[in-house]
Amino acid sequence: MRTRAAVLCAAAAVVAGSVTALPASAAARAPVQVSPVTWKKCGTTDYPTLQCGSVKVPLDHRNPRGKQITLALSRVPHTASASQGPLLVNPGGPGGSGLALAGFVASALPKKVAAQYDIIGFDPRGVGKSSPAIDCAPGYFKPVRPDSVPATPALEQANLKRVQSFTAACGKKYANLLPYLDTVSAAQDMDSVRQALGARRISYFGYSYGTYLGAVYAKLHPDRVRRLVLDSIVDPTGVWYEDNLSQDYAFNDRQRALMAWIAKYNSTYKLGTDPAKVEAEWYAMRAALAKKPAGGKVGASELEDTFIPGGYYNGYWPYLADAFSAYVNGKKTAALVEAYENFAAVDASGDNGYSVYTAVQCRDSSWPRDWAQWRKDNRAAYEKAPFMVWNNAWYNAACAYWPTKTLKPLNIANGKLPPALLFQATDDAATPYQGGVTVHRLLAGSGLVVEQGGGNHGITLSGNTCLDSYLAAYLTDGTVPHGVGTADAVCRKTPDPKPLTTKAASTSSRGSTLHDLLGFRG
């Protein structure tokens, strides 16, 4: 899942069938020469050594000499005398831009480790600076949207009308492109990038959805993988309908963790010492905003959008708590509107990311085509985990009407890879813990490093020195921990934040930078 904060069909749609994903041997049937990348300087203040380039890839990898599209690439070149080759990085999504992530990873890794790699970022097909990039319905998330909870038939129909309008726009604008926006195609693009870089093998480091993309690439081309790092791991057995339902329960738990944190600091926020009562205040705020949106922008659905990022990264908790407290205790809306604009408002980049997210997830696997099934499943989940169930349902509901056939997900089980390194937090909401356990079992020889009690999504290079030491060792010489039990190594969680002070606000800058790059619903 993914939106970005400030970066965050009609009934006649063709009913999806099921077709088999591109087999691993398909790319080898008709080899085509890929032109080398021409790199140009595109450094920024934060990442001055960053370079940019592009590569042309087939729209349809089964027809490699057919229509070509362009992928945008970035690179921080190696500086060590001996290179370990390319390290491709991906922030997730689907729909996330990886261009700046290359600079971040190069700066966040120990210098001796980063110096050994050409760290390669890329915008997957359809995304960002790649061409063509898609935007099905500009301004789709413009506030104020209908209340996400379909408490009345009119609200349900209003939300369905939005979804069907978005789907129809995608089908009309991108009919020739949608059948080729999927994870398998994106993974085959990565192999074209490998060829353009002149590398026999690549290493890969993916967060969130990027873990699934990496696992699919490894399934298709196990002999072309040198090292594989997966952080905050998608459960490949549930893509994507079941995985989204699983998220709903996990996000409800993280929202309650935030409520408990606010109760712990009652002296600051004055919302009570009982987490259940703090939670009740939050739902009362939601009900009030459904009637009178804050600043004409933050209604009930936008409030959910604003607090969902807190389930991804607890560094946002102090800002969310301040806004919550100001609204409840002083009827002040400015902080709430500011939090919405910082964490949830969707600009053109976010519209693009959501369009790609939807196109890929709807194409990747089968979804229920009967809205009654969605209603039944989400009502059942809402009874137990109300925080984001319906918000999440509407975010994905276009897949009930999507105008392309669907693929059958690959079984990513793999015994042909070098040992992979996996990272997972036990209380991650976006990719619940079971995903890490499942992929650990499916990737023979892999090592699983667990952040015990951690609830953030994207946990390496975010300030936890224990986690980062395993990452550095692996990228240096391939060292993978092997222990007894589910986890091969366990690290203590990164401490929860403190309420905002000048000192506290400056302690998690690297984590904040990373999570801005990863975005939300990713």
DOVOLUM-34311 format. One record per residue (C-alpha): x, y, z. Coordinates in pm, whole numbers, plus 50000, padded with zeros to 5 digits. Layout:
BEGIN
XYZ...
END
This chain:
BEGIN
500005000050000501155035149940500365072149933502925099949951502665130050176503455160349961505355140149708501395108249937485475020148554482335019048495480274986948534481154978348176484714970148282486044937348150485714910048409489134896748500490274862548404493454846648523496604842948321499894828348424502764851648506505724853248272507894822448327511504825548431512744813648095510784839247892513374866747905515994843547760514034834047449514894864547241517874883747380518094919747270521114942247313520474969147575522365001547529524735011747811523585039648041524965074447981525365091148320525115128648383525655148248702522415156248887523695160949240521675178449507522665195849829521935164150022523395140149766526075158849568527545128249392524235116649248524175109448875521175104148646520565083448334517945062548161517435029647985514895018247725513034985847797510294966747613506744975647705506004938647661508954916647754507424888247551507954910547247511394925447320511694942046978508314958947007507354992347162509925006147408509425027047721512005045847927513085040448287514725068848480517815058348679520075073948939523495063549063525995070449333529145054649186531545033449387534735049749508536625019749640539395004749426537474971849410533764972649325531114947749435528944958549141525484974449127523154976049428519624984049308517405000349570513605003649579511405021849836508195002249779504745012149667504095000049407504405034949270507345047849472510175067349311513595053449393515785080849246516535099249571516725066649767520045058749599521525090249750520055082950091521325047050103524785057849991524925084050267523375062350541525505031150493528965030750652531325048450411533505017650362530444997250264528825023050036532135028749860532124992949732528884995949534527365014949247524095022949426521335024549166517915040349212515145037748957511615048648886509725016948788507565017048475504795042748497506435061448785507815096448820510485105348566510095072748375508135076048052505275072648008504225081348362500555077548445498025098748633494525085048595492595112248776494495143448887493195156249219491525123149308492285128449679491265164949686489475171950015486875168850142486005133050041482895114150154483175097950495484955064750440482635045550673479545036550467477115041650752474325049050503473595035950152474165071350023477705072150162478495038250016477215049249676479185081749692482395062749756481625036849490480935064449237484375079549306486075045749266484265036948944485015071048799488735066248873488725031648717486945044048406489495072148369492405047748394490865024448139490185052847897493535070547924495865040647949494155011247779497355002347591499575005047899497614989348186498144953048069501894958448119501904974748462502594946048699505324932748926506624906648684507114932948413508864955748662511144927148764512014920348401512804957448368515354952948645517114926848435517234951248145518844976048387521354949148484522264944548118522544982048062524934984048356527084956648205526774934848516526574897248521524804898748858523184925649069522594930649439519224943749553517904962049860514124967049881511724980650140508024971750173506494963449831510114964349714510594931649903508024914849682509544930049368512954917149475511644882449555509934880749214513144891349038515044864949232512504838649128512814848248762516594851948760518174834649059521544831448884521714869148842521364877749211524514884449411523014897149735519394902749836518214924550126514494926350208513264950250479509634950050605508424920650407505244915450207503544881950263503634867649909500884842649987498304870350032498864894149742496934915549743493354913249876494184891950179497264912250263495224944150274492694928750511495544917150735496884952550743493624965550884494014946351209497694955351243497074992451184494344992251444496904978851692499405005951599496765032951637496065019351985499795019952057499745056951970496755062352200498655044952483501715066752415499565098052435498055085852763501585080552900502305117252841499055131152978500985159353145501795172052795498675163552595495965164752861493845138052692493685114152987495755085953133493495057653013494325047052654490725036052597489435070552689492045087252469490885064952184487275074852253488315111352228489895104151889486695088651754484705117951893487075141151704486475120551392482695123451431482955161151477485145165051169482685144550963480145172351035482515202151017485895196250848488835214751001489875244050784487565231450512490135204050446490215177650718487045157150731486705122050869488465105350576491275130950577491735126050952492315089250886494755098050609496635120250855496965094251130497705064050910501355075650866501725072251244501245035051190504265034950960506645055751168506415065851534508555096451469505325113051359503555106051687504495138551867503185159551577499955139851557499495141451933499995179251936497365183451665494955160051842495395177952174495005212652023491715202851860490195185352161491395208952432491305242252254489095236551949492085248151745492345234351392495595249251260497865221151384495495194851248495415211450905499215214350913499575177351002497255168350716499255189550473502565174750594501605138250617498575131950399497915158050130498475142949784500105163349509500735154149143503535130549242501175113449485498475110849216501035093548992502115070249270498535060449352497725054348986500695030748953499905014549288496395006549172497414995248825500034971048957498064956449246494894952449041496844935048763499074913448985496414890149123492704882649135490384904449345486694898549425484564912649143481354912249346481144943349567478984923649808482074903049899484044934549978481154947650187480924915250384484664911750448485224947950542482194949750768483544919550956486974935550990485484969151093483714953151387487094943151531489494969151390487675001051292490565025551254491385022450882489294993750744487035014050516489695039450427491835010350309488914993750132488185024649920491895029049852491914994849686488344992049561489205000749201490434964949174486814953249190486234970748856489674970348694489634967848311492464942548261492894905548305494784894748614497974875048657498534845348880501114854549145504424836449133505394812149403508554829749519509984798849695513624797049598516454772749665518774786049397519784819249556522794829549758521704834750121519374865050150519124888450450515664896950581514574923550832511214924951008509714943251306507324922651518504664950151530504944963651175501444972751056501964977750683503664943950637502734923150940505324900351100504054868450938505294880950601508884879950722508424845450871506874832250550509564845850320512274833350554510814798650508510474802250131514004815350065516344786750149519414797250344518094831850428518674848750760515914867450945516804896551174513894907251395513344940251574511554927851885508674950651978509394974451692506414988951510507995009751237507865000450871511305002450712513714995950997517264995550862519205028050809516775044651048518915047351360518975011951503522695003351521522034966551591520004962051273522434982751070525424962151183523864930951029523164950150708526724963250686528254929050748526094913050481526834939150218530534936750299531064899350269527694881650254527564872550623524094859950720523154851551080521814816751142520184809551474517734785951637514014792751606512024816251387514474845151408518174841351337519024873351525517034897051746517594934151804515954956552061513464981051920514305017151855512895036652153509605054552109509885092452074509335118352345506915147552322508275175852111511115196852242513975211952045516225183352156513685155552096512715168851755516295165651630517005130051741515445110751451516405130651144517715100350952514605080351032512385109150921514335112650596514005075750522510285074850593509655105150378511345086050094509395054150165506085072250187502905056450318500775027250212503995013050071
END
